[in-house]
Amino acid sequence: MYEEFTQERIAQLRTSKGVSARDMSLSLGQNAAYINRIENGKSLPSLQALFWICDYFQITPQQFFDEGDKYPAYLESLVKDMKKLDAASLSLVAELVRKLTEKK
């Protein structure tokens, strides 16, 4: 169960970042096929490697395992910026989000 989730989540995050499995592997200091082996179910990252992967995507392990969060790095940045807004501005952002997410 978690094995498949881990494979799919790494592939999803990597694809949304627009980076190849090879480039990501090398950026993590691993051999060129490291991420490809994980995504294809041939191996799993160690706990330490999972932390490195989270750092690579600039997300927390909690965000990594949040299945409903397709773009955790974007949301993290957005929340950080929204914390700087006043109440009126936050209200406008909330209304915009409601309108964008309404079922049509």
GUBAMAR-60012 format. One record per atom (N, C-alpha, C, O, CB): residue in three letters; x, y, z; atom name; residue number from 0. Coordinates in Angstrom, 1 decimal, always signed. Each point is the difference from the previous one (the first is absolute). Last residue first. Glycine has a CB too. Example, Ala and Ser with C-alpha at 12.3 -4.5 7.8 and 13.67 -1.06 7.14 Angstrom:
% residues 2
> aa | px | py | pz | at | i
> ser | +12.8 | -2.2 | +7.1 | N | 1
> ser | +0.9 | +1.1 | +0.0 | CA | 1
> ser | -0.8 | +1.1 | +0.8 | C | 1
> ser | +0.5 | +1.1 | +0.1 | O | 1
> ser | +0.7 | -1.7 | -2.3 | CB | 1
> ala | -0.9 | -5.1 | +2.1 | N | 0
> ala | -0.9 | +1.2 | +0.0 | CA | 0
> ala | +0.9 | +1.2 | +0.0 | C | 0
> ala | +1.0 | +0.0 | +0.7 | O | 0
> ala | -2.9 | -1.2 | +0.5 | CB | 0
% end
This chain:
% residues 104
> aa | px | py | pz | at | i
> lys | -19.4 | +23.5 | -11.6 | N | 103
> lys | -0.8 | +0.7 | -1.1 | CA | 103
> lys | -1.0 | -1.0 | -0.6 | C | 103
> lys | -0.7 | +0.4 | -0.9 | O | 103
> lys | +2.6 | +1.1 | +0.4 | CB | 103
> lys | +0.9 | -0.7 | +5.4 | N | 102
> lys | -0.4 | -0.9 | -1.0 | CA | 102
> lys | -0.9 | +0.6 | -1.0 | C | 102
> lys | -0.9 | +0.8 | +0.3 | O | 102
> lys | +1.1 | -2.7 | +1.4 | CB | 102
> glu | +3.6 | +4.5 | +1.3 | N | 101
> glu | -1.4 | -0.3 | -0.1 | CA | 101
> glu | -0.2 | -1.1 | -1.1 | C | 101
> glu | +0.6 | +0.1 | -1.1 | O | 101
> glu | -1.2 | +2.3 | +1.9 | CB | 101
> thr | +4.8 | -0.1 | +0.4 | N | 100
> thr | -0.2 | -1.4 | +0.3 | CA | 100
> thr | -1.5 | -0.4 | +0.0 | C | 100
> thr | -0.3 | -1.2 | +0.2 | O | 100
> thr | +2.3 | +1.3 | +1.2 | CB | 100
> leu | -0.4 | +4.4 | -2.2 | N | 99
> leu | +0.8 | -0.8 | -0.9 | CA | 99
> leu | -0.3 | -1.5 | +0.2 | C | 99
> leu | +0.2 | -0.8 | -0.9 | O | 99
> leu | +1.6 | +2.5 | +1.0 | CB | 99
> lys | -3.8 | +1.5 | +2.8 | N | 98
> lys | -0.5 | +0.2 | -1.4 | CA | 98
> lys | +0.7 | -1.0 | -1.0 | C | 98
> lys | -0.6 | -0.5 | -0.9 | O | 98
> lys | +0.0 | +2.9 | +1.4 | CB | 98
> arg | +2.1 | -2.1 | +4.0 | N | 97
> arg | -1.3 | -0.6 | +0.0 | CA | 97
> arg | -0.6 | +0.0 | -1.5 | C | 97
> arg | -0.5 | -1.0 | -0.4 | O | 97
> arg | +0.1 | +1.7 | +2.8 | CB | 97
> val | +4.5 | +1.6 | -1.6 | N | 96
> val | +0.2 | -1.5 | +0.1 | CA | 96
> val | -1.4 | -0.7 | -0.1 | C | 96
> val | -0.1 | -1.0 | -0.8 | O | 96
> val | +2.2 | +1.3 | +2.2 | CB | 96
> leu | -2.2 | +4.4 | -1.1 | N | 95
> leu | +0.6 | -0.4 | -1.3 | CA | 95
> leu | +0.2 | -1.5 | -0.1 | C | 95
> leu | -0.4 | -0.7 | -0.9 | O | 95
> leu | +1.5 | +2.9 | +0.7 | CB | 95
> glu | -2.4 | -0.3 | +4.3 | N | 94
> glu | -1.1 | +0.0 | -0.9 | CA | 94
> glu | +0.5 | -0.4 | -1.4 | C | 94
> glu | -0.8 | -0.7 | -0.7 | O | 94
> glu | -0.2 | +2.6 | +2.0 | CB | 94
> ala | +4.2 | -1.6 | +2.1 | N | 93
> ala | -0.9 | -1.1 | +0.3 | CA | 93
> ala | -1.1 | +0.0 | -1.0 | C | 93
> ala | -0.5 | -1.1 | -0.5 | O | 93
> ala | +1.1 | +1.2 | +2.9 | CB | 93
> val | +2.4 | +3.5 | -2.6 | N | 92
> val | +0.6 | -1.3 | -0.5 | CA | 92
> val | -0.9 | -1.1 | +0.2 | C | 92
> val | -0.2 | -0.9 | -0.9 | O | 92
> val | +2.5 | +1.8 | +1.4 | CB | 92
> leu | -3.7 | +3.2 | +1.2 | N | 91
> leu | +0.0 | +0.0 | -1.4 | CA | 91
> leu | +0.6 | -1.3 | -0.6 | C | 91
> leu | -0.6 | -0.5 | -1.0 | O | 91
> leu | +0.7 | +3.0 | +1.0 | CB | 91
> ser | +0.1 | -1.9 | +4.6 | N | 90
> ser | -1.4 | -0.2 | -0.4 | CA | 90
> ser | -0.1 | +0.0 | -1.5 | C | 90
> ser | -0.7 | -0.9 | -0.5 | O | 90
> ser | -0.1 | +2.0 | +2.6 | CB | 90
> leu | +4.9 | +0.1 | -0.2 | N | 89
> leu | -0.3 | -1.5 | +0.1 | CA | 89
> leu | -1.4 | -0.3 | -0.4 | C | 89
> leu | -0.2 | -1.1 | -0.6 | O | 89
> leu | +1.9 | +1.0 | +2.5 | CB | 89
> ser | -0.5 | +4.6 | -1.7 | N | 88
> ser | +0.6 | -0.7 | -1.2 | CA | 88
> ser | -0.2 | -1.5 | +0.1 | C | 88
> ser | -0.2 | -0.6 | -1.1 | O | 88
> ser | +2.0 | +2.5 | +1.0 | CB | 88
> ala | -3.4 | +0.7 | +3.7 | N | 87
> ala | -0.7 | +0.3 | -1.2 | CA | 87
> ala | +0.6 | -0.7 | -1.3 | C | 87
> ala | -0.7 | -0.5 | -0.8 | O | 87
> ala | +0.1 | +2.7 | +1.8 | CB | 87
> ala | +2.8 | -2.6 | +3.3 | N | 86
> ala | -1.2 | -0.7 | -0.1 | CA | 86
> ala | -0.8 | +0.2 | -1.3 | C | 86
> ala | -0.6 | -0.9 | -0.5 | O | 86
> ala | +0.5 | +1.0 | +3.0 | CB | 86
> asp | +5.3 | +0.5 | -2.9 | N | 85
> asp | -0.9 | +0.5 | +1.1 | CA | 85
> asp | -1.3 | -0.8 | -0.3 | C | 85
> asp | -0.2 | -0.7 | -0.9 | O | 85
> asp | +1.3 | +3.0 | +1.1 | CB | 85
> leu | +3.8 | -4.3 | -1.5 | N | 84
> leu | -1.1 | +0.8 | -0.5 | CA | 84
> leu | -0.8 | +0.4 | +1.2 | C | 84
> leu | -0.1 | -0.6 | +1.1 | O | 84
> leu | +0.1 | -0.6 | -3.2 | CB | 84
> lys | +3.8 | -1.8 | +2.1 | N | 83
> lys | +0.4 | +1.4 | +0.0 | CA | 83
> lys | -1.1 | +0.9 | -0.3 | C | 83
> lys | +0.1 | +1.2 | +0.1 | O | 83
> lys | +2.2 | -1.9 | -0.8 | CB | 83
> lys | -2.6 | -4.1 | +0.5 | N | 82
> lys | +0.2 | +0.4 | +1.4 | CA | 82
> lys | +0.4 | +1.5 | +0.1 | C | 82
> lys | -0.2 | +0.6 | +1.1 | O | 82
> lys | +0.8 | -3.0 | -0.5 | CB | 82
> met | -0.9 | +0.2 | -4.8 | N | 81
> met | -1.3 | +0.4 | +0.5 | CA | 81
> met | +0.1 | +0.5 | +1.4 | C | 81
> met | -0.8 | +0.8 | +0.5 | O | 81
> met | -0.3 | -2.4 | -2.1 | CB | 81
> asp | +5.0 | -0.2 | -0.5 | N | 80
> asp | -0.4 | +1.3 | -0.5 | CA | 80
> asp | -1.3 | +0.5 | +0.5 | C | 80
> asp | -0.1 | +1.2 | +0.4 | O | 80
> asp | +1.4 | -1.7 | -2.5 | CB | 80
> lys | +0.0 | -3.9 | +3.2 | N | 79
> lys | +1.0 | +0.9 | +0.5 | CA | 79
> lys | -0.3 | +1.5 | -0.4 | C | 79
> lys | +0.1 | +0.9 | +0.9 | O | 79
> lys | +1.6 | -2.8 | -0.9 | CB | 79
> val | -4.2 | -1.5 | -1.9 | N | 78
> val | -0.4 | +0.2 | +1.4 | CA | 78
> val | +0.9 | +0.9 | +0.6 | C | 78
> val | -0.4 | +0.9 | +0.8 | O | 78
> val | -0.6 | -3.2 | -0.7 | CB | 78
> leu | +2.1 | +1.0 | -4.4 | N | 77
> leu | -1.2 | +0.8 | +0.0 | CA | 77
> leu | -0.4 | +0.4 | +1.4 | C | 77
> leu | -0.4 | +1.1 | +0.3 | O | 77
> leu | -0.3 | -2.2 | -2.5 | CB | 77
> ser | +4.3 | -1.9 | +1.6 | N | 76
> ser | +0.4 | +1.4 | -0.4 | CA | 76
> ser | -1.3 | +0.9 | +0.1 | C | 76
> ser | +0.2 | +1.1 | +0.5 | O | 76
> ser | +1.7 | -2.0 | -2.0 | CB | 76
> glu | -2.7 | -3.7 | +2.1 | N | 75
> glu | +0.9 | +0.5 | +1.1 | CA | 75
> glu | +0.4 | +1.5 | -0.2 | C | 75
> glu | -0.1 | +0.8 | +0.9 | O | 75
> glu | +0.9 | -3.1 | -0.5 | CB | 75
> leu | -3.1 | +0.0 | -3.9 | N | 74
> leu | -0.9 | +0.4 | +1.1 | CA | 74
> leu | +0.8 | +0.5 | +1.2 | C | 74
> leu | -0.5 | +1.0 | +0.7 | O | 74
> leu | -1.1 | -2.8 | -1.4 | CB | 74
> tyr | +4.0 | +0.2 | -3.0 | N | 73
> tyr | -0.7 | +1.2 | -0.3 | CA | 73
> tyr | -0.9 | +0.5 | +1.1 | C | 73
> tyr | -0.1 | +1.1 | +0.3 | O | 73
> tyr | +0.1 | -1.8 | -2.7 | CB | 73
> ala | +2.3 | -3.4 | +2.9 | N | 72
> ala | +0.9 | +1.2 | +0.1 | CA | 72
> ala | -0.7 | +1.3 | -0.4 | C | 72
> ala | +0.3 | +1.0 | +0.6 | O | 72
> ala | +1.6 | -2.6 | -1.2 | CB | 72
> pro | -4.4 | -2.6 | +0.4 | N | 71
> pro | +0.4 | +0.5 | +1.3 | CA | 71
> pro | +0.9 | +1.2 | +0.1 | C | 71
> pro | -0.2 | +0.8 | +0.8 | O | 71
> pro | -0.1 | -3.2 | -0.1 | CB | 71
> tyr | -3.1 | -0.1 | -4.1 | N | 70
> tyr | +1.1 | +1.0 | -0.2 | CA | 70
> tyr | +0.4 | +0.6 | +1.3 | C | 70
> tyr | -0.2 | +1.2 | +0.3 | O | 70
> tyr | -0.7 | -0.6 | -2.5 | CB | 70
> lys | -2.4 | -4.0 | +1.9 | N | 69
> lys | +0.7 | -0.3 | -1.2 | CA | 69
> lys | +1.2 | +0.9 | -0.2 | C | 69
> lys | +1.0 | -0.3 | -0.6 | O | 69
> lys | -3.1 | -0.5 | -0.4 | CB | 69
> asp | -1.1 | -1.1 | +5.1 | N | 68
> asp | +0.8 | +1.2 | -0.3 | CA | 68
> asp | +0.9 | -0.3 | -1.2 | C | 68
> asp | +1.1 | -0.5 | +0.2 | O | 68
> asp | -1.1 | +1.2 | +2.3 | CB | 68
> gly | -2.8 | -3.9 | -0.2 | N | 67
> gly | -0.9 | +1.0 | -0.6 | CA | 67
> gly | +0.8 | +1.2 | -0.5 | C | 67
> gly | -0.6 | +0.9 | -0.5 | O | 67
> gly | -1.2 | -1.8 | +1.9 | CB | 67
> glu | +3.9 | -2.8 | +1.0 | N | 66
> glu | -0.5 | -0.4 | -1.4 | CA | 66
> glu | -0.8 | +1.0 | -0.7 | C | 66
> glu | +0.0 | +0.1 | -1.2 | O | 66
> glu | +0.0 | -2.4 | +2.1 | CB | 66
> asp | +3.9 | +2.4 | +2.9 | N | 65
> asp | -1.3 | +0.6 | -0.1 | CA | 65
> asp | -0.5 | -0.3 | -1.5 | C | 65
> asp | +0.3 | +0.8 | -0.9 | O | 65
> asp | +0.2 | +1.0 | +2.7 | CB | 65
> phe | +4.0 | -2.8 | -0.1 | N | 64
> phe | -1.0 | -1.0 | +0.2 | CA | 64
> phe | -1.5 | +0.5 | +0.0 | C | 64
> phe | -0.9 | -0.8 | +0.1 | O | 64
> phe | +2.6 | -0.4 | +1.2 | CB | 64
> phe | +2.1 | +4.2 | -1.8 | N | 63
> phe | +0.2 | -1.1 | -1.0 | CA | 63
> phe | -1.1 | -1.0 | +0.1 | C | 63
> phe | -0.5 | -0.5 | -1.0 | O | 63
> phe | +3.0 | +0.8 | +1.2 | CB | 63
> gln | -2.4 | +3.2 | +2.9 | N | 62
> gln | -0.5 | +0.4 | -1.3 | CA | 62
> gln | +0.2 | -1.1 | -1.1 | C | 62
> gln | -0.9 | -0.2 | -0.8 | O | 62
> gln | +1.3 | +2.6 | +1.4 | CB | 62
> gln | +1.4 | -3.1 | +3.7 | N | 61
> gln | -1.5 | +0.0 | +0.1 | CA | 61
> gln | -0.6 | +0.4 | -1.3 | C | 61
> gln | -1.0 | -0.6 | -0.5 | O | 61
> gln | +1.2 | +1.2 | +2.9 | CB | 61
> pro | +4.5 | -0.4 | -2.1 | N | 60
> pro | -0.5 | -1.4 | -0.1 | CA | 60
> pro | -1.5 | +0.0 | +0.1 | C | 60
> pro | -0.7 | -0.8 | -0.7 | O | 60
> pro | +2.9 | -0.1 | +1.7 | CB | 60
> thr | -0.4 | +5.5 | -2.7 | N | 59
> thr | +0.2 | -0.8 | +1.2 | CA | 59
> thr | -0.4 | -1.5 | -0.3 | C | 59
> thr | -0.8 | -0.2 | -0.9 | O | 59
> thr | +0.4 | +2.3 | +2.4 | CB | 59
> ile | +2.5 | +1.4 | -5.3 | N | 58
> ile | -1.3 | -0.4 | +0.7 | CA | 58
> ile | +0.4 | -0.7 | +1.3 | C | 58
> ile | +1.1 | -0.5 | +0.1 | O | 58
> ile | -2.4 | +0.4 | -2.3 | CB | 58
> gln | +4.0 | +1.5 | -1.9 | N | 57
> gln | -0.3 | +1.1 | +0.9 | CA | 57
> gln | -1.3 | -0.2 | +0.7 | C | 57
> gln | -0.8 | +0.9 | +0.1 | O | 57
> gln | +2.2 | +0.6 | -1.5 | CB | 57
> phe | +1.1 | -4.5 | -1.6 | N | 56
> phe | -1.3 | +0.6 | -0.5 | CA | 56
> phe | -0.4 | +1.2 | +0.9 | C | 56
> phe | -1.0 | +0.6 | -0.3 | O | 56
> phe | +0.3 | -2.9 | -0.6 | CB | 56
> tyr | +4.7 | -0.1 | +2.0 | N | 55
> tyr | +0.1 | +0.3 | -1.4 | CA | 55
> tyr | -1.2 | +0.7 | -0.6 | C | 55
> tyr | +0.1 | +1.0 | -0.7 | O | 55
> tyr | +1.4 | -3.0 | +0.5 | CB | 55
> asp | -1.6 | +0.3 | +4.6 | N | 54
> asp | +0.8 | +1.3 | -0.1 | CA | 54
> asp | +0.2 | +0.4 | -1.4 | C | 54
> asp | -0.1 | +1.2 | -0.3 | O | 54
> asp | +1.3 | -1.8 | +2.4 | CB | 54
> cys | -3.3 | -3.5 | -1.4 | N | 53
> cys | -0.9 | +1.1 | +0.5 | CA | 53
> cys | +0.8 | +1.3 | -0.1 | C | 53
> cys | -0.6 | +1.0 | -0.5 | O | 53
> cys | -0.7 | -2.6 | +2.0 | CB | 53
> ile | +3.8 | -2.2 | -2.4 | N | 52
> ile | -1.0 | +0.2 | -1.1 | CA | 52
> ile | -0.9 | +1.2 | +0.4 | C | 52
> ile | -0.3 | +0.8 | -0.8 | O | 52
> ile | +0.4 | -3.3 | +0.1 | CB | 52
> trp | +2.9 | +1.0 | +4.0 | N | 51
> trp | +0.7 | +0.7 | -1.1 | CA | 51
> trp | -0.9 | +0.4 | -1.1 | C | 51
> trp | +0.1 | +1.1 | -0.6 | O | 51
> trp | +2.0 | -2.3 | +1.2 | CB | 51
> phe | -3.9 | -1.5 | +2.8 | N | 50
> phe | +0.2 | +1.4 | +0.5 | CA | 50
> phe | +0.8 | +0.8 | -1.1 | C | 50
> phe | -0.4 | +1.2 | -0.2 | O | 50
> phe | +0.4 | -2.0 | +2.6 | CB | 50
> leu | -0.4 | -3.7 | -3.3 | N | 49
> leu | -1.4 | +0.6 | -0.1 | CA | 49
> leu | +0.1 | +1.5 | +0.5 | C | 49
> leu | -0.6 | +0.8 | -0.6 | O | 49
> leu | -0.5 | -3.1 | +0.9 | CB | 49
> ala | +4.9 | -0.4 | +0.3 | N | 48
> ala | -0.2 | +0.4 | -1.4 | CA | 48
> ala | -1.3 | +0.7 | -0.2 | C | 48
> ala | -0.1 | +0.9 | -0.8 | O | 48
> ala | +1.6 | -2.8 | +0.1 | CB | 48
> gln | -0.7 | +0.0 | +4.9 | N | 47
> gln | +0.9 | +1.2 | -0.2 | CA | 47
> gln | -0.2 | +0.5 | -1.4 | C | 47
> gln | +0.0 | +1.2 | -0.3 | O | 47
> gln | +1.6 | -2.1 | +2.0 | CB | 47
> leu | -3.9 | -3.0 | -0.7 | N | 46
> leu | -0.6 | +1.1 | +0.7 | CA | 46
> leu | +0.9 | +1.3 | -0.2 | C | 46
> leu | -0.6 | +1.0 | -0.3 | O | 46
> leu | -0.5 | -2.6 | +2.0 | CB | 46
> ser | +1.6 | -1.9 | -5.5 | N | 45
> ser | +0.1 | -0.1 | +1.4 | CA | 45
> ser | -0.7 | +1.2 | +0.6 | C | 45
> ser | -0.4 | +0.9 | -0.7 | O | 45
> ser | +2.6 | -2.2 | +0.6 | CB | 45
> pro | -3.8 | -0.4 | -4.7 | N | 44
> pro | +1.0 | +0.8 | +0.7 | CA | 44
> pro | +0.0 | -0.3 | +1.5 | C | 44
> pro | -1.0 | -0.4 | +0.6 | O | 44
> pro | +0.6 | +2.2 | -2.3 | CB | 44
> leu | -0.8 | -5.5 | -2.1 | N | 43
> leu | -0.6 | +1.0 | +0.8 | CA | 43
> leu | +1.1 | +0.9 | +0.6 | C | 43
> leu | +1.0 | -0.5 | +0.3 | O | 43
> leu | -3.1 | -1.0 | +0.2 | CB | 43
> ser | +1.6 | -2.0 | -5.1 | N | 42
> ser | +0.6 | +0.3 | +1.3 | CA | 42
> ser | -0.8 | +1.1 | +0.7 | C | 42
> ser | -0.9 | +0.6 | -0.7 | O | 42
> ser | +3.2 | -1.3 | -0.2 | CB | 42
> lys | -3.7 | -1.2 | -3.2 | N | 41
> lys | +1.1 | -0.9 | +0.2 | CA | 41
> lys | +0.7 | +0.2 | +1.3 | C | 41
> lys | +0.8 | -0.8 | +0.4 | O | 41
> lys | -0.5 | +0.7 | -2.9 | CB | 41
> gly | -4.2 | +2.4 | +0.2 | N | 40
> gly | -0.3 | -1.0 | +1.0 | CA | 40
> gly | +1.2 | -0.9 | +0.2 | C | 40
> gly | -0.3 | -1.1 | +0.6 | O | 40
> gly | -2.1 | +1.3 | -1.2 | CB | 40
> asn | +2.0 | +3.9 | -2.3 | N | 39
> asn | -0.4 | -1.3 | -0.6 | CA | 39
> asn | -0.1 | -1.1 | +1.0 | C | 39
> asn | -0.2 | -1.2 | -0.4 | O | 39
> asn | +1.4 | +1.9 | -1.6 | CB | 39
> glu | +0.2 | +3.6 | +3.4 | N | 38
> glu | -1.3 | +0.2 | -0.7 | CA | 38
> glu | -0.5 | -1.2 | -0.7 | C | 38
> glu | -1.2 | -0.2 | -0.2 | O | 38
> glu | +1.8 | +2.5 | -0.2 | CB | 38
> ile | +3.7 | -2.4 | +2.5 | N | 37
> ile | -1.1 | +0.2 | +1.0 | CA | 37
> ile | -1.3 | +0.1 | -0.7 | C | 37
> ile | -1.0 | -0.7 | +0.4 | O | 37
> ile | +2.6 | +1.9 | +1.2 | CB | 37
> arg | +2.2 | -1.4 | -4.3 | N | 36
> arg | -0.3 | -1.3 | +0.7 | CA | 36
> arg | -1.1 | +0.1 | +1.0 | C | 36
> arg | -0.8 | -0.9 | +0.2 | O | 36
> arg | +3.3 | +0.3 | -0.5 | CB | 36
> asn | -1.1 | +4.5 | -1.9 | N | 35
> asn | -0.7 | -0.9 | -0.9 | CA | 35
> asn | -0.3 | -1.3 | +0.6 | C | 35
> asn | -1.1 | -0.5 | -0.1 | O | 35
> asn | +2.3 | +1.6 | -1.8 | CB | 35
> ile | +1.4 | +2.0 | +4.3 | N | 34
> ile | -1.4 | +0.4 | +0.0 | CA | 34
> ile | -0.8 | -0.9 | -1.0 | C | 34
> ile | -1.1 | -0.4 | +0.4 | O | 34
> ile | +1.7 | +2.8 | +0.2 | CB | 34
> tyr | +4.2 | -3.2 | -0.6 | N | 33
> tyr | -0.6 | -0.1 | +1.4 | CA | 33
> tyr | -1.5 | +0.2 | +0.0 | C | 33
> tyr | -0.8 | -0.8 | +0.5 | O | 33
> tyr | +3.0 | +1.5 | +0.4 | CB | 33
> ala | +1.4 | -0.6 | -4.5 | N | 32
> ala | -1.2 | -0.8 | -0.1 | CA | 32
> ala | -0.8 | -0.1 | +1.3 | C | 32
> ala | -1.0 | -0.7 | +0.1 | O | 32
> ala | +2.1 | -0.6 | -1.9 | CB | 32
> ala | +3.2 | +3.6 | +1.2 | N | 31
> ala | -0.9 | +0.6 | -1.0 | CA | 31
> ala | -1.4 | -0.8 | +0.0 | C | 31
> ala | -1.0 | +0.6 | -0.4 | O | 31
> ala | +3.0 | +0.2 | -0.9 | CB | 31
> asn | +0.9 | -0.7 | +5.9 | N | 30
> asn | +0.4 | -0.3 | -1.4 | CA | 30
> asn | -1.2 | +0.4 | -0.9 | C | 30
> asn | -1.1 | +0.2 | +0.5 | O | 30
> asn | +2.6 | -2.1 | +0.3 | CB | 30
> gln | -0.9 | +4.9 | +3.4 | N | 29
> gln | -0.2 | -1.4 | -0.2 | CA | 29
> gln | +0.5 | -0.4 | -1.4 | C | 29
> gln | +0.3 | +0.9 | -0.8 | O | 29
> gln | -2.2 | -1.0 | +2.5 | CB | 29
> gly | +1.3 | +4.5 | +0.6 | N | 28
> gly | +1.3 | -0.6 | +0.3 | CA | 28
> gly | +0.0 | -1.5 | -0.2 | C | 28
> gly | +0.8 | -0.7 | +0.5 | O | 28
> gly | -0.3 | +2.5 | +1.0 | CB | 28
> leu | -4.0 | +1.6 | -2.3 | N | 27
> leu | -0.1 | -0.6 | +1.3 | CA | 27
> leu | +1.4 | -0.7 | +0.3 | C | 27
> leu | +0.1 | -0.5 | +1.2 | O | 27
> leu | -2.6 | +0.2 | -1.4 | CB | 27
> ser | +1.8 | +2.2 | -4.0 | N | 26
> ser | -0.1 | +1.1 | +0.9 | CA | 26
> ser | +0.0 | -0.5 | +1.5 | C | 26
> ser | +0.4 | +0.7 | +0.9 | O | 26
> ser | -1.7 | +0.6 | -2.7 | CB | 26
> leu | +1.2 | -4.5 | -1.8 | N | 25
> leu | +1.3 | +0.6 | +0.1 | CA | 25
> leu | +0.0 | +1.2 | +1.0 | C | 25
> leu | +1.0 | +0.2 | +0.8 | O | 25
> leu | -0.5 | -0.9 | -3.1 | CB | 25
> ser | -4.6 | -1.4 | +1.4 | N | 24
> ser | +0.9 | -0.9 | +0.6 | CA | 24
> ser | +1.3 | +0.6 | +0.3 | C | 24
> ser | +0.6 | -0.1 | +1.1 | O | 24
> ser | -1.8 | -1.8 | -2.2 | CB | 24
> met | -1.9 | +4.4 | -1.4 | N | 23
> met | -0.3 | +0.0 | +1.4 | CA | 23
> met | +0.9 | -1.0 | +0.7 | C | 23
> met | +0.5 | +0.4 | +1.1 | O | 23
> met | -2.9 | +0.1 | -1.6 | CB | 23
> asp | +2.8 | -0.4 | -4.1 | N | 22
> asp | +0.5 | +1.3 | +0.6 | CA | 22
> asp | -0.3 | +0.0 | +1.5 | C | 22
> asp | +0.8 | +0.5 | +0.8 | O | 22
> asp | -1.2 | +0.7 | -3.0 | CB | 22
> arg | -1.3 | -4.9 | -0.2 | N | 21
> arg | +1.4 | +0.0 | +0.0 | CA | 21
> arg | +0.6 | +1.3 | +0.7 | C | 21
> arg | +0.8 | -0.1 | +0.9 | O | 21
> arg | -0.8 | -1.3 | -3.1 | CB | 21
> ala | -4.6 | +1.0 | +1.4 | N | 20
> ala | +0.4 | -0.9 | +1.1 | CA | 20
> ala | +1.5 | +0.0 | +0.1 | C | 20
> ala | +0.5 | -0.1 | +1.1 | O | 20
> ala | -2.6 | -1.3 | -1.5 | CB | 20
> ser | +0.0 | +5.9 | -1.6 | N | 19
> ser | +0.1 | -1.5 | -0.4 | CA | 19
> ser | +0.4 | -0.8 | +1.2 | C | 19
> ser | +0.6 | +0.5 | +1.0 | O | 19
> ser | +0.0 | +0.1 | -3.4 | CB | 19
> val | -3.6 | +4.1 | +2.5 | N | 18
> val | +1.4 | -0.5 | +0.1 | CA | 18
> val | +0.0 | -1.5 | -0.4 | C | 18
> val | -0.9 | -0.7 | +0.3 | O | 18
> val | +1.6 | +2.4 | +1.5 | CB | 18
> gly | -4.4 | +1.7 | -0.9 | N | 17
> gly | +0.6 | +0.0 | -1.3 | CA | 17
> gly | +1.4 | -0.4 | -0.1 | C | 17
> gly | +0.8 | +0.5 | -0.8 | O | 17
> gly | -2.3 | +1.3 | +0.3 | CB | 17
> lys | -2.0 | -1.4 | +4.1 | N | 16
> lys | +1.1 | +0.9 | +0.1 | CA | 16
> lys | +0.7 | +0.0 | -1.4 | C | 16
> lys | +0.9 | +0.9 | -0.2 | O | 16
> lys | -0.6 | -1.5 | +2.6 | CB | 16
> ser | -3.9 | -2.2 | -1.8 | N | 15
> ser | -0.5 | +1.3 | +0.1 | CA | 15
> ser | +1.1 | +1.0 | +0.1 | C | 15
> ser | -0.2 | +1.2 | -0.3 | O | 15
> ser | -1.8 | -2.1 | +1.5 | CB | 15
> thr | +3.1 | -3.6 | -1.4 | N | 14
> thr | -0.6 | +0.4 | -1.3 | CA | 14
> thr | -0.5 | +1.4 | +0.1 | C | 14
> thr | +0.2 | +0.9 | -0.9 | O | 14
> thr | -0.8 | -3.2 | +0.4 | CB | 14
> arg | +2.2 | +0.3 | +4.4 | N | 13
> arg | +1.1 | +0.2 | -0.9 | CA | 13
> arg | -0.5 | +0.5 | -1.3 | C | 13
> arg | +0.6 | +0.9 | -0.6 | O | 13
> arg | +0.6 | -2.7 | +1.7 | CB | 13
> leu | -4.3 | +0.5 | +2.2 | N | 12
> leu | +0.7 | +1.2 | +0.4 | CA | 12
> leu | +1.1 | +0.4 | -1.0 | C | 12
> leu | +0.2 | +1.1 | -0.3 | O | 12
> leu | -0.8 | -1.6 | +2.7 | CB | 12
> gln | -1.8 | -3.5 | -3.1 | N | 11
> gln | -0.9 | +1.1 | -0.2 | CA | 11
> gln | +0.8 | +1.3 | +0.3 | C | 11
> gln | -0.1 | +1.0 | -0.7 | O | 11
> gln | -1.9 | -2.4 | +1.3 | CB | 11
> ala | +4.2 | -2.7 | +0.1 | N | 10
> ala | -0.2 | +0.3 | -1.4 | CA | 10
> ala | -0.8 | +1.2 | -0.2 | C | 10
> ala | +0.3 | +0.9 | -0.9 | O | 10
> ala | -0.1 | -3.3 | +0.4 | CB | 10
> ile | +0.3 | +0.9 | +4.9 | N | 9
> ile | +1.3 | +0.6 | -0.5 | CA | 9
> ile | -0.2 | +0.3 | -1.5 | C | 9
> ile | +0.5 | +1.1 | -0.4 | O | 9
> ile | +0.8 | -2.4 | +2.1 | CB | 9
> arg | -4.9 | -0.8 | +0.2 | N | 8
> arg | +0.1 | +1.4 | +0.5 | CA | 8
> arg | +1.3 | +0.6 | -0.4 | C | 8
> arg | +0.0 | +1.2 | -0.4 | O | 8
> arg | -1.3 | -1.8 | +2.4 | CB | 8
> glu | +0.4 | -4.0 | -3.1 | N | 7
> glu | -0.9 | +1.0 | -0.7 | CA | 7
> glu | +0.2 | +1.4 | +0.4 | C | 7
> glu | +0.0 | +0.9 | -0.8 | O | 7
> glu | -1.7 | -2.7 | +0.5 | CB | 7
> gln | +4.0 | -1.6 | +2.7 | N | 6
> gln | +0.4 | +0.0 | -1.4 | CA | 6
> gln | -0.7 | +1.1 | -0.8 | C | 6
> gln | +0.5 | +0.8 | -0.7 | O | 6
> gln | +0.0 | -3.3 | +0.8 | CB | 6
> thr | -1.8 | +1.7 | +4.3 | N | 5
> thr | +1.3 | +0.6 | +0.0 | CA | 5
> thr | +0.5 | +0.2 | -1.5 | C | 5
> thr | +0.4 | +1.0 | -0.4 | O | 5
> thr | +0.1 | -1.9 | +2.7 | CB | 5
> phe | -4.5 | -1.6 | -1.5 | N | 4
> phe | -0.2 | +1.4 | +0.3 | CA | 4
> phe | +1.3 | +0.8 | -0.2 | C | 4
> phe | +0.1 | +1.0 | -0.6 | O | 4
> phe | -2.0 | -1.5 | +2.1 | CB | 4
> glu | +2.1 | -4.2 | -1.6 | N | 3
> glu | -0.6 | +0.6 | -1.3 | CA | 3
> glu | -0.2 | +1.5 | +0.2 | C | 3
> glu | +0.3 | +0.8 | -0.9 | O | 3
> glu | -1.4 | -3.0 | +0.4 | CB | 3
> glu | +2.6 | +0.0 | +4.3 | N | 2
> glu | +1.0 | -0.2 | -1.0 | CA | 2
> glu | -0.5 | +0.7 | -1.3 | C | 2
> glu | +0.7 | +0.8 | -0.6 | O | 2
> glu | +0.1 | -2.9 | +1.6 | CB | 2
> tyr | -3.7 | +1.6 | +2.7 | N | 1
> tyr | +0.9 | +1.2 | +0.1 | CA | 1
> tyr | +1.1 | +0.0 | -1.1 | C | 1
> tyr | +0.5 | +1.0 | -0.4 | O | 1
> tyr | -1.0 | -0.9 | +2.9 | CB | 1
> met | -2.4 | -3.9 | -2.5 | N | 0
> met | -0.8 | +1.2 | +0.0 | CA | 0
> met | +0.9 | +1.3 | +0.0 | C | 0
> met | -0.1 | +0.8 | -0.9 | O | 0
> met | -1.7 | -2.1 | +2.1 | CB | 0
% end
